Amino acid sequence: MAPPAIHKAPSAGTVPHYLTDYDSARRQFTWQQERRSLAGDLDSGLNMAHEAIDRWVERGQGGRIAARFIDRNWGRADVTYAELQGSARKFANVLGSLGIGRGAAVATLLGRVPELFSVALGTLEAGKVFCSLFSAFGPEPLKTRLQLGHLQVLVTTDGFYRRKVAAIRDTLPELRHVLIVREDSKEPLPPGTADFAQLMSRASDTYETAPTRDTDVALLHFTSGTTGKPKGVTLTHAAVVAQHATSQLVLDLHPGEVFWCTADPGWVTGIAYGLIGPLTCGATLIVDREEFDPRRWYRILAEEAINVWYTAPTAIRMLMKAGTPLARERSYPRLRHMASVGEPLNAEAVIWGVEALGMPFHDTWWQTETGSIMIANFPACEVLPGSMGRAVPGIEAQVVRRAPGGKLEIVESPEEVGEIALRPGWPSMFSSYLENPERYQASFIDGWYLAGDLARRDREGYFWFIGRADDVIKSSGHLISPFEVESALMTHPAVAQAGVIGVPDPIAGQAVKAFVELRDGFEPTEELRRKIMGHARRQLGAVVAPREIAFEQSLPRTRSGKIMRRLLRARELGLPQGDLSTLEGNA
Ligand code: 6R9
C-alpha cells in the first residue's frame, strides 16, 4: 500500500508560492504569456544569457550575488550578476578574436568553477552553441562527443588536458582552439593550447548581445542510448522560457533567494537548473566545488542559509545512510523547499526528508530531451511519497500503449503500465538529435513524443515510475549507454564479446555490470579481470566503467548476433527469461 500523502511542507507559507492551486494554474497557463514575460515582444529575439543575467543588470540589480563558489577549505568566492555579465562579455569577445563563427560549438571540460559560468554565458551571449562535458569522463567518451559535436573550442584545465585530451587531440581536426584554465601558472602551457586567463584579461567587457531567435540552437547536451553513438541533444534559446517557468512553478525560486542545485554541470540538470533557470529568477546559486560528503553538505545547507535545494536520490540515500542524528546536529531555519530528480525517488526517502529536515523531498521528472521539468510535486500541493507528481502547467502528459497500426492509445486504468508520452509544443523540447534525423523522427509517434520510460498514471493525474523501456543504465543519476561500455571493453585484446547491464544497487540505484566472453587462449583469472577493469576505467572514467566483470563461456546472442541484454538481466535477477524464440541456437 502507498504511504499516506504529505500535506505541505511545515515551513511553507513564509513566501507566496508561484503555484497555489494546481487546477487553476493549469487552466490559466499559456506559453505565449510566459514568453512575453521574458523578452517582451513576441517577434523580437530571445537570448538565454540575456534573460539570465543582462536583464537583472539593466534593472539595477547587478550588485546581487549570482553565484557563490565554495572551495575545499571553505573559502567562498562571490560573483555578482554584473561581474558575471562582465566576464561573459569578455569571453564573447575572446570568441570573436579567435574568429569563431555564429552557430559554432564551444565546450568546457571543467569542474564546478566560475570560469565554466563565464564560458557558458559568454558563448550564449555570442550566439554560439554551448556544450558542457562531464569532467569525470575518460578519453574515449570525450573523443566520441567532441567529434560528434564538431566542437571548435574547448576550455579545460592543464590537468584534464594532459590526462584526457592530449592523447586524442590528433583525432579531433575540427577542434581549433584549446584554452587552458591554469591550475598552476608555473607549469608551462601544454603545446597547442592558449592561456584562458591571458585572453580574458585582454578582452573588452562591452559586447552587444547577438540577436538570436527562439529557434536558434543554444545548448548541446549528450545523452546515452542503447545502441550506437551517444545522442547529441540540441536545445534552442526558447528553452529558457520553460526553464524559467519551472524554476518558478516547481522550484518556487524568488529573487534574492539562495538556491543549491547539486547536479554537475556536465549533465542537463546542472545547466538548466544549476545555471540558467535560477538566474532568470534572480536567485543566488551556491556551488560546491567538492564532491559529496554528508557533514559538508549539512554544513552548506545550514551556513549558506539555503532556501531551496534541488538534489538527487543517490545523494539522499547516502545522507540517509549517514543517519538522521547527523542531519539533526544542525538546524536549517531558512530551508523551505527540497526537490529531487534523475532517478526513482523511493517513498522512504521522501518521508525521511520530513524526519531529518522537517519537509518532504518533492520528486520531479524530466529528461535531457525535454529540456525542463515536465512532471513534478509542487511546493504548495500535497506530496504522494513514491510518485513523481503531476504534469507541469503547459504540459500535456499521458501514459500510452502502442496499438496496432502505429496508433497510440491513452491508458485510462491506473493499474496499467504504459509509456510516458508528452504532447509536443513546449518551448524546451529538443530540436534535434545531432546528425540523426531518423532517430529524432522515431521519437514522435501519432502526435506524441515518447519518452522511453514506463509508468502508471492514477485518476488524479499523479505519475508512478516503473522503469525504462530500453537498456540504458542510470547509475548515481548518470545516464550510461551499455553499448559505449561494451565497445570500450572490446578494445581490450582478451575480450571477444561483452554484454553490459544495470544491476540493482541500494545506493546508486543501478550499478554497471559487464559479462565478458574471452578470446581463445585467454584464461578467466582474477588478474585478467583486474587488467580489463583497469583498461575500462582508463578509457571510460571511473563513473562509467563497470563495477563488476563476470566471465562467461558464451554470451546469449540473437540469431543476428546481437547480445541479448534482456536475458543477461533476467538471469542475473532470477526473473523469467521471457520469449527466447530469437535466441541463437534455438530452432
Ligand atoms: C533530468 C535527467 C532522463 C531519465 C529519464 C528517467 C530517469 C529522471 C526521474 C527518473 C524516475 C524520476 N529519471 N527523473 N526516473 N524518477 N524523478 O535526469 O535527464 O540524464 O536525460 O535522464 O532519467 O529514466 O528518462 P537525463
Residues whose N, C-alpha, C, O or C-beta is under 5 A from the ligand:
A	BS01	6R9	T223 T269 V341 G342 E343 P344 L345 D363 T364 W365 W366 Q367 T368 M388 A451 D453 F465 R468 G477 L479
